[in-house]
């Protein structure tokens, strides 16, 4: 029995070394070795020397690198841990930035944009575009995007009101001009004069003389009277 154990042990070691040499480091540190191949190799060794032994199963209770390679394997483990931490930090930062940009419902925008970038066309593209438009105009939008949209809507409303007011005033002036153009023009002229002289005017009064003149300083322009 001792000799049988020794033979099986030697065959198992050869099979394990062979399979481990073909296993990636990532799979090895996770214990993902191909036990089926190890079992086949051990059994092939037993059959080759006609031991009459049958290997029922191969299992792994523990694993570890050789002593002279422990530092390298620990470095791999540390790198994996740092990688996981960096990925988690990146996900948190991404979520924070996207939330600040478009609010908590930003995944809706991300999915729609990705669908458009993947080549959506025809009715699907139109439906996604309309979905984005409705979302940007809804209360579900948040963050800086909502501030920009609200500012744009306010500016559009104010500009439209100014245009409509100017159109209404122009139409009233046209109607008044058609009814009595002279009165309208006299009133406009009077308004212009009042606007000019309502500003700061420096007046200099001098004695009457043909050698002297009166000047009115109207801002930067000097007008002679």
PAFI-999809 format. One record per residue: x, y, z of N, C-alpha, C in turn; residue in one letter. Coordinates in steps of 0.2 Angstrom, whole numbers, plus 2048, in hexadecimal, padded with zeros to 3 digits. Example, Ala and Ser with C-alpha at 12.3 -4.5 7.8 and 13.67 -1.06 7.14 Angstrom:
! residues 2
8427E482783E7EA8278427F0827a/8407F58238447FB824840800827s/
END
This chain:
! residues 225
8047FA800800800800804806800x/80A80680480E80C80481180D7FDx/8138087F98158087F281080B7EEx/80A8097EF80480B7EB8038137ECx/8038157F280281C7F48088207F0x/80E81D7F18138217EE8128227E6x/81081D7E381081D7DC80A8227DAx/8048217DE7FF8267DC80182D7DEx/80482E7E38078357E580B8387E0x/8108347DD8148377D88108387D1x/80C8347D08088357CA80383B7CAx/80083C7D17FC8427D28008487D2x/8068487D480A84E7D480C8507CDx/80E84B7C980F84D7C28098507BEx/80484D7C07FD84F7BC7FC8567BFx/7FC8587C57FB85E7C88008637C5x/8068627C580B8677C28098687BBx/8088637B78068647B08008687AFx/7FB8677B37F586B7B27F68727B4x/7F98737BA7FA8797BD7FF87E7B8x/80387B7B580887F7B08048817ABx/7FE87F7A97FA8817A47F48857A6x/7F48867AD7EE88A7B07F08917B1x/7EC8967AF7EE89D7B07EE89F7B8x/7F28A47B97F38A67C07EC8A87C3x/7E88AB7BF7E18AD7C27DD8A77C4x/7DD8A27C07D989C7C17DC8987C7x/7E38987C77E68947CD7E58977D4x/7E589E7D47E48A17DB7DC8A07DDx/7D889F7D87D189E7D97D08967DAx/7D58927DA7D488B7DA7D08887D5x/7D188B7CF7CD8887C97D28847C4x/7D487E7C77D887A7C37D48747C0x/7D68717BB7D286C7B77D38667BAx/7CF8647BF7D085E7C37CE8587BEx/7CA8587B97C98537B57CF8517B1x/7D38567AF7D98547AB7DE8517B0x/7DF8537B67E38507BB7E18497BCx/7DB8487BD7D88417BE7DA83C7B8x/7D983F7B27DB83B7AC7E28397ACx/7E783E7AD7EE83D7AD7F08387B2x/7EE8387B87EF8337BD7ED82C7BBx/7E782C7B97E58257B77E98227B1x/7EB8277AC7EF8257A77F68227A9x/7F98257AE7FF8237B17FE81C7B4x/7F881B7B87F78157BB7F680F7B6x/7F38117B17F280C7AB7F880A7A8x/7FC80F7A780380E7A38078097A6x/8078097AD80C8047B18087FE7B3x/8017FE7B17FD7F87B37FD7F77BAx/7FB7FC7BE7FA7FB7C57F47F87C7x/7EF7F97C37E87F67C57E47FB7C9x/7E78017CA7E48057CF7DF80A7CBx/7D980B7CE7D48107CB7D48167CFx/7D581C7CC7D48227CF7CD8247CFx/7C98257D47C28277D47C182E7D3x/7C58327D77C38397D67C983D7D8x/7CA8437D67CF8487D87CC84E7DBx/7CE8507E17CB8567E57D185A7E7x/7CF8617E87D48657EB7D28697F1x/7D58677F77D486A7FD7D78717FEx/7DD8727FC7E08787FC7E58797F7x/7E887F7F67EC8807F07F18867F3x/7F78877EF7FB88C7F180188C7EDx/8058917EC80B8917E781188F7EBx/81688D7E781C88B7EB81F8907EFx/82388F7F48258947F98298997F5x/82D8987F083189D7ED82D8A27E9x/8278A07E88228A47E381D8A77E7x/81D8A77EE8178A97F28178B17F1x/81C8B47F181C8BC7F18198BE7EAx/81B8BA7E58188BC7DE8108BB7DEx/80E8B57E18078B47E18038B97E6x/8078BB7EB8048C07F08038C77ECx/8088C87E88088CE7E48028CE7DFx/8008C87DC7FA8C77D87F48C97DCx/7F48C67E27EE8C77E67ED8CE7E8x/7F28D17E97F28D97EB7F08DC7E5x/7F28DB7DF7F08DE7D97E98DD7D8x/7E68D77D97DF8D67D87DB8DA7DDx/7DD8DA7E37D98DE7E87D98E67E6x/7DF8E87E47DF8EF7E27DB8F17DCx/7DB8EC7D77D78EC7D17D08ED7D3x/7CE8E87D77C68E97D97C58EF7DDx/7C98F27E17C88F87E47C88FE7DFx/7CC8FE7DA7CC9037D57C69037D1x/7C48FD7D07BD8FC7CC7B78FF7D0x/7B78FD7D67B29007DA7B29077DBx/7B890A7DC7B89117DC7B69157D6x/7B89127D07B69147CA7AF9147C9x/7AC90F7CB7A490E7CA7A19147CFx/7A39157D57A091A7D97A19217D6x/7A79227D47A99297D17A492A7CAx/7A39247C679F9257C17989267C3x/7969237C878F9247CA78E92B7CCx/79392E7D07929347D379293A7CDx/7979397C879793E7C379193E7BFx/78E9387BD7889377B978293A7BDx/7829397C377C93B7C777C9437C8x/7829467C878394D7C87819507C1x/78394C7BC78194E7B577A94E7B3x/7779487B57709477B376B9457B8x/76D9447BE7689427C376993A7C4x/7659387C97659317CB76292C7C5x/75F92F7C175C92B7BB76092A7B5x/76792C7B676B92C7B076C9267ACx/76B9207B076B9197AB7669197A5x/76191D7A675C91D7A075F92079Ax/76392679C76692A79676C925794x/77092279877591E796773918791x/76E91579376B90F78F769912788x/76691778876391A78276991C77Dx/76E92078077492277C77891C779x/77891777E77C91177B77890D776x/77290D77676E90A77176E90E76Ax/76F91576B770919765776918762x/77C91776678291676478390F761x/77F90A76378090476077D903759x/77A90875777890875077090774Fx/76D90A75476590A75376390E74Dx/75F90C74975D91074375590F742x/75391373E74C91373C747915742x/74291174273D91274874091274Fx/74590D75074890C75674C912758x/74F91575375391B75574F921756x/74992275374592775474192775Bx/74092075D73D91F763741921769x/74891F76874D92176D74E92876Ex/74E92B76874F93376874A93676Bx/74393476A73E93776D73D936775x/74093077674092E77E745932781x/74B93477E74F93878174D93F782x/74994177D74794877D742949782x/73D94478373894578873B94478Fx/740940790744940796747946798x/74A94A79374E950795749955797x/74395579473E95A79673995879Cx/73B95279F7379507A573A9527ABx/7369517B17399527B773E94D7BAx/73E9477B67439427B874A9447B7x/74B9497B375294B7B275494F7B8x/75B94E7B975E9527BF7659547BEx/7689567C376F9587C277095E7BEx/77695F7BB7789657B77749657B1x/77295F7AE76E95F7A87679627A9x/7649617AF75E9647B075F96C7B1x/76496E7B47659757B47669797AEx/76A9757A976B9787A276497879Fx/76097379F75A97279C75597879Ex/7559797A575097E7A87529857A6x/7599867A575B98C7A375A98E79Cx/75A98879875998979175198A790x/74D98779374698879374498F795x/74799179A74599879D74899D798x/74D99C7957509A179074C9A178Ax/74999B78774599A78273E99E783x/73C99D7897359A078B7369A878Bx/73B9AA78E73C9B178E73D9B4788x/7419B17837439B477D73C9B4778x/7389AF7797329AE77572D9B4777x/72D9B577E7299BA78072B9C177Ex/7319C277E7349C977B7329C9774x/7339C47707319C476972A9C6768x/7269C276B71F9C376B71D9CA76Dx/7209CD77271F9D47747219D976Fx/7279D876C7299DC7677249DC760x/7229D675F71E9D57597179D975Ax/7149D876070E9DC76270F9E3762x/7159E67647169ED7647169EF75Dx/71A9EC75971B9ED7527149EE74Ex/7109E97507099E874C7059EF74Ex/7069F07557029F67577049FD754x/70B9FD75370EA0375070CA03749x/70C9FE74570A9FE73E703A0073Ex/6FE9FE7426F7A007426F6A07743x/6FAA0A7486FAA1174A6FDA15744x/702A12741705A1673B700A16735x/6FCA117346F7A1172F6F1A16730x/6F0A167376EAA1B7396ECA22738x/6F2A2473B6F4A2B73B6FCA2B73Cx/6FFA2A736707A2A73670AA30739x/708A3673870BA3C73A70BA3C742x/706A3A745705A3B74D70AA3574Fx/70AA2F74C70FA2A74F716A2C74Ex/718A2F74971FA31748721A3774Cx/71CA3B74D71EA4175271FA3E759x/71BA3975B71CA36762722A32762x/724A2F75D72AA2B75D730A3075Ex/730A3575A735A3A75A736A3D761x/730A3F764730A4276B733A3D770x/731A3676F734A3177473CA31773x/73EA3176D745A3176C749A3776Fx/746A3D76E749A43771749A42779x/743A4077C743A3F783748A3A786x/749A3478274EA2F784755A32784x/757A3777F75DA3A77E75FA3E784x/75AA4378575BA4878A759A46791x/757A40792756A3D79975CA3B79Cx/761A3A798768A3879A76BA3E79Dx/771A3D7A0775A427A3777A4779Ex/775A4E79F777A5379A77BA5979Ex/780A5A79C784A6079F783A6679Bx/780A6B79E77EA7179A782A7779Dx/785A7B798789A81799786A87796x/784A8C79B781A92798786A97798x/786A9B79278BAA0792787AA678Fx/78AAAC790787AB278E786AB2787x/781AB678477FAB677D785ABA77Ax/787AB777578DABA77178EAB676Ax/78FABA765790AB675F797AB375Fx/79BAB47647A2AB17647A2AAA768x/79CAA976C79BAA4770796A9F76Ex/796A99770791A9476E78FA8F774x/789A8C774787A88779788A81777x/78BA7D77B78CA75779789A7177Fx/785A6C77C782A67781786A60780x/789A5E78678CA58786788A52787x/786A4E782782A48782786A42782x/789A4078878DA3A788794A3C785x/795A3878079CA3877D79BA3D777x/795A3E774794A4276E793A4A770x/796A4E76D796A5576E792A58768x/78CA5B76A787A5E765788A66766x/788A69761788A70761782A7375Fx/780A78763779A7C76277AA83761x/
END
